[in-house]
């Protein structure tokens, strides 16, 4: 796949977000430093951090991170609930 020049923010870091994040990295669409996430469960944030994704405590931090810097824009991913 062709890499994209965007940041991706996951609002919630459950199993579906994990599968998407790992799949996007494995296919070369994005690098882990192009993604960030938030989750109320510390273990989920730690898991995402373990493969290079920035994990934050609030959705506001994710919104700021995915909007910052260079790139063609940002992608917001909200799954579940």
N, C-alpha and C positions, 0 to 999 in steps of 0.2 A: 504494500500500500504506500501511497505517497504521504510523507509527513505533512502535518498542518502547522501553521504558524499561529496557534491560538492557545489560550490557557483554558483549562477545564476545572471547574469547581464542583465538587460533590457535596450536596447538602444532605448529609447522612452517609455513613460509611459502612453499610451493611454488606451482606454477601453479594448482592447484585452489583453494588458500586465496586466492590473488590474485583469481581469478575470482569467488569468493564475496564477498570483501570489497568489490570494486568494484561488483558487482551489488547488494549490500545498500545501499551508499551511493547508487548511481544511482537505485534505486527508492525512496529516502527512508525506508528501514526503520531505519537507524542513521546516525549521523554518524561520521566517522573517529575522533573523540576518544572514542567509545564502544568502540573496538576496540584490541587490542594483539596482539602476536605475538612468537614467538621462532623462531630458525632458526640452524643452525650456520654457514650461509654469510652472510658480511657483506653481500654484494651483495643478497641477498633482504631482509635487514633494512633496508638503505638504500632499496630500492624501496618497501617499505611506508611507511617514514618520509616518502618523497617525496610521498605523498598523504595525510599527516596521521595515520597510524596509529603508535602508540607501539611501538617495537621493543626487545626486551630480549634479554639474553644467555642467560638461563636460564628454564626452565619455572616455577620457583618465583616469579620476578619476575612472570611473566604471571599465575600463580594469585593472587598478592597484588593485582595491579592490577585484575583483573576482579572481585575480591571487594570492593574498596574503594569507598567513597563511597555515594551514594544510588542508588536504583533498585530495581526489582523483582527483582533477582537477577542471576545471571551465566550465560552460556552458554559452554560449553567446546567447541571444535571441534578434533578431532584427525583428521587425514587421512593416508592412506597407511600404509606399513609396519606 
